[in-house]
Amino acid sequence: MPVIAIEQESAALPLADALIEGGLPVVEVTFRTAAAAAVIRVLSRDRPQLLVGAGTVLTLENLEAAKESGARFAVAPGLNSQIVQRSVRMDLPFVPGVATPTDIEHALSLGCKTLKFFPAEALGGIPMIEALSAPYQHTGVRFVPTGGITMANLEVYLRVKTVSAVGGTWIARKEDLASGNWSQVVARCRAAVEVVRRIRGGC
């Protein structure tokens, strides 16, 4: 899943078209920039075939803006029970971030089973995910590792049974957005999709 911090609303549609052309029609637009809500709104309205989510949802205000802008899911680096509970009332699928067994149990108590494991590489990467999976796999927990994921280690993450998706900023880098280097975005999407197809038989 491409994780994007986009500064300019004008880059929204070219980015969407590059992701779609590359066969990866999903994006997490992070609330790290002032343009996030406007970008989500444009993408949701003008590229309905793109699955648009909101990332770095740290506050209730972020959550409200994500929903109002048309986001179809929301993601956070951590677990804030107030935000999770509000997302349920808003009928907005929410993926909170976890790093420890305590976090996982808190998430489960709130009804969350798809969890962002962040920052994945800094927390131990594959060995840590496998260790966490052992006592919780039977609960249906699935992980979306993000943080330090690149094409170089994408395959090993996708081979872990409890990993449902992988998030990363390498698909569309800030410099690509700034320079309009959409051909590179398309190429990275296609490369990532090929890895998914080889490992899991589809995308």
C-alpha positions, 0 to 999 in steps of 0.5 A: 500500500503506497503511503503518501505525504503529498504537499500539492493538491495539483499532484493528486490526479497524476499520482492516482493515474500512475498508481492505477496504471501501475496496477496498484489502485490503493493509497494512504494519504497521510495527514502530515501535510496541510493538503491531505484533506483536499487531496483525499477529496479530489481522489475520492471524487475524481478517481472512484476506482482508487481505494483512498485511505487517510493515514497518520490520523492522530486526532478526532479532527483528522478523523472527521476530516478524513470521513468528510473528504471521502476516505474509505479507511483510516490508519494511525501509527499508534492506538488511541481508543477514543479515535477507534471508538469514534471511527466505529460510530462513523462506520469508517474502517480503522487500522491502529498501530501496534508495537507490543502484545499489550497494544495488540490486546488493547486493539482486540478489546476495541474490535480491531483485528487488522493492525499496523505494525509500526515502525516495522524494521526498527521494532525487529521486522520479521522475527518480531512479527512472527513472535507476536503472531504466535500467541495471537494468530488464532484471534484472527489478528493480521498485520500491516507492517510499515516503516523501513519496508522497501522492494528489497525486503517486500518479499520476505514480509509478504511470506509471513502468513499474518501479514495482510498488506505492507505499507511503504513510502518507496512507491511514490517518493516526495521527490517524484511528486515534486518533479512529476516523475510519474513513470518511476511511480508506475514502474515501482507499482508494477514491480511491487505487484509482480512480487505480490503475484509471485508470492500470493498469486494475485494483487 
